[in-house]
């Protein structure tokens, strides 16, 4: 789906300068719908006086609005908070950092991206296992296609990350990990954001496929040569300090 051209105006409208802003959500995952909102995620930098003074600035800014008929959901974290999340096996913020759908960037963003290989750990697999369990339960309650696709997406992303050390959030690039009917589900998702999941052929079982991919992710974690913890903590600390003081 084509992203609106006015997205590039949004970073300049924020109360604090942004290190970066990228598109996350369904657009990043490869299955946006005609009525999907645009999920903007990024990092802002609080001025020193709002960190060390009595009037502390917002560590997280979260707001939504409608522009030209499109719902925009914007979440940014202060650099310190974001980097703390990066160092705690949080695949969600790592995906935001490495999203190819870049709306705004900076030298600090480029430096963080360069550090990203040293942020990836074996324990990121726990993030994707937990995310998959949450989405699978949501699918069980609602029967909607969106959480079913999210379940397959996070499992495939996690397996690929554990096996290769490379982060790939776009499900359409990960079809090889999933069942043969995944392209049909992605195609069906284009119609509406909250449509029910289509009926699968009698020979197909989403439950069995999710169980298989869950087992594959668990095994990929066990076999992975990735480190247990990030190896660039000192470099990330230095980057936060330099950026804040400048």
Buried (B, 14 or more C-beta within 10 A) or exposed (E): EEBBEEBEEBBEEBEBBBBBBBBBBBBBBBBBBEEBBBBBBBBBBBEEEBBEEEEEBBBEBEEEEEEEEBBBBBBBBBBBBBBBBBBEBBBBBBBBBBBEBBBBBBEBBEBBBEBBEBBBBBBBBBBBBEBBBBBBEBBEEBEBBBBBBBBBBBBBBBBBBBBEEEBBBBBEEBBEBBBEBBEBBBEBBBEBBEBEBBEBEEEEEBEEBBEBBBEBBBEBBEEBEBEEEBBBBEBBEEBBEEBBEE
